[in-house]
Amino acid sequence: MHTADAGRCRLLIFDCDGVLVDSERISHQVLVELLAEHGIAITLEQTIARFIGASTARCAVELAELLGRPEADDAMREFARRTKAAFAADLQTVVGVPELLATLTARALPYCVASNGNPAKMDFTLSHTGLQHLFEGRRYSATDVALPKPAPDLFLHAARCMAVPPALCAVVEDTPTGIAAARAAGMWALGFAAMTPGHQLHAAGAHQVFTQMAELPALLWAGSGARP
């Protein structure tokens, strides 16, 4: 794909956590503190490596394994409660996102959000940061499909709902899990290297990696975003 060629990119699909809303560091810090209360010492970097990009169901499995239990429903409920409180206090958009969305609207490039998170979490984070109305009718969750990322199901579902062929879609993701899903869907994978090092996103198959949202328009329209 070369988006400078007659608008070949017809749809931009965003991940939510860590891409639109700056939630990843907050939620992982909550997890570190929760695990410490259960006598499990784990660093922020270790939780990020283990949990970032995972679906809610996968997080429950990982948490149960760390706690040495067959399931972790109570811990997941407590994690959700504490995370929501932390988001209510501190959550903001990722720097540059409002300006980027205004640019996409001005240039008439459709966009949507597709997250491994559940709809309730996505609605809360987008609403709290003032983004919800910008994605009205264009929010897709792993709960909508059979398999979460890294399977391509969610991105293919979003493309179908938005009536755009996968080959004309670009995806903005901040995790190897999401990049793998975008590649499996046959889409242009753009890696946002915020909490995940750029080399890991490249290794996962990102066609382009960037570190600031202000860089994205150049990738989309200035001819520097050709897909190999």
N, C-alpha and C positions, 0 to 999 in steps of 0.2 A: 504493500500500500504506500502510495505517495500522496499525502493529503493536499499538496499544492496542485494536484492534477484534477481540476474540475470538481472539487469537493468530494474526493473519493472516500473520505471519512464521513459517514452519514450518521453515526451515533457514537457518543463518548459515554462509556460506562464507568462509573466511579465505584470503588469500594467505599465503605462508610468509615469504620473505625480506623483512625490513623491517616486517612486520606481527606475526608471532608471534615471530620471532627477530631480534635486532638485528645482522644480518649485512651489510647493505648498505654501511655505511661501511668496515667491515673489508675486504670484498672489493674495493671500489673503490680503497682505499689500496694494496692488493697490486697491483692492475692499474697504478696510476700508477707504482709502483716497478719493475715488470716492463718497462713500456714505456720508462722512463728508461734501463734497461740496454741497450735497443735503439736508444738515441739519439733517442727521441721524447719531447719535452717536452709534457706534458698535465697540466692541473690536475685536482684531485679533482672540482671542479664540472663540468668538461668531460666527464670519464668518466661521471659520474652522468647528465648530460644525454643522453649517447650510448648508454649501456648499460643503465640501470636499467629493469627490467621486461622485458628482452629474453629470449627463449628461449636455451638453450645453443647451438642451431644458429645463431641470429641473432648471438649474441656472437662466434662463430667467424668469421662473415662480416665483421663490423665490425673484428675484430682483424686479419684478413688484409689488409683495406683499409688500416688504419693502418700495418701492417708492409710494405706494398707487395709482398705475396706472393699467389700464387693460392690458397693455403690456409695455415692457421695451426695445424695439428694439434699440432705440437711445443710451440708457445707455449700452446695451450689446456691441454695436459697439465701443463706447468709451472705455469700459473696455478692449475689445480685442486689440484696438490700443495701449493703455497704457501698457497692459501686454506684448505685443510683444516688445515694446521699452525697458521695464524693463528686459525682458529675454535677449535681445540683449546685454544689458550692463552687466548683472550679472549671467546669468544662467550657471550652471555647472552640470556635472553628479553627481549623488549620490555617496558618497565616497565608493570606493571599487567595483563599477560596472564594469569598464574596466577590472580589474583583474578577476572578477567573470566570465565575458563573455569569457575571454581567457581560463579559466579553463574548462568551459562548452565545448568550441570548442575542446580543447585538449582531453577531455574525450568523445567526440562524442555524447554529449547529445543535441539534437535539442532544439531550443528555439524560441519564437516569442513574440510579444507585442500585447496586446488587451486593448484598452482604450475607456473610455466613451467620451473622447475628440474627436473633429472632425479631419479628416485627415490632413487638412492644419496646424492646431496647432501641431499635432504630428510630421509631416514632419519638421516643423520649429524647434521644440525643439530638435529632434534627430539630425538634420543636424547641428544645432548650437553647439551641444556638441560633435560632431564627431562620433555619434553612428549610423547614418542613414544607412551607408553601411552594418553594421552588421545585420540589420533587413530588408534588401532589399527583397521584395516579401513576407515578414512575418509580415506585419503591418495590424492590424484589428481594425476597429472603430465601435462604436455604430451605426454609420450611415449605416453600412452594414446589420443591423438586424432590426427586428420589435420593439424590446424592449431593452433598455439599462440596465446595471446593476442597481439594484440587480437581475433582471431577468437573467437566465442562458444563454440566447440566444447568447451573444457575445462569451463567452467561448466555447460553443458548436460549434459555427461557426468556431472559430479558430482551434479547434480540427479536425473538418471535413476537413478544408482546408489543414491541416498538416497531414491528414490521420492517426490520432492516436485516439484510443478509449478514451472516457472521463475518464474511470477508470484508465488509465495509464498516466494521465496528472496531473501535479502539478502546482499550481498558486501562484504567489507572489503578495500580495496585501497589501496596507497600510491603507485601510478604512473598516469599517464594511459593507458598501455597496458592495465592491468588494469581501469580504470574504463570504457574503451571496450568491453572484452570483456563486462563486466557489463551495460552498456546494450544491447549487441547481443544479449545473451541474454534481454533483457526482465526483468532483475532490478533490485532496489533497490540502487543503487550508493552506498556509503559510503566517502568518501575520507579516509584517515588521513594527515594532513599532517605527516609526520615529516621526511623528506629532500626531498620534493617540495613546493614552495610550494602553499598552498591554492588560489590563484587558477588554477594550472595544472590542478588536479584539478577545479575548477568548470568550467573551459573544456573539459575532456574529457567533461563530462556528469555529474559527481557530483551526486546529489540532496542529499546532506548532506556537510559536511566537518568533521572534528574533529581535535584535536591530542593528546589524551590518551586512553588506553584507558578510564580511569575515566569518561569522558563517554559511552561507548557505551551502557550500560544505559539512560540517560535517553532516548537516541534510539530505543531499541528498545521501551521500555515506558511512558515518561512522556508520550507523545502529541505529542512534538516532531518525530517522524520521518515525518510524512506525505509520501508521494511525490507530486510534482506529476503 
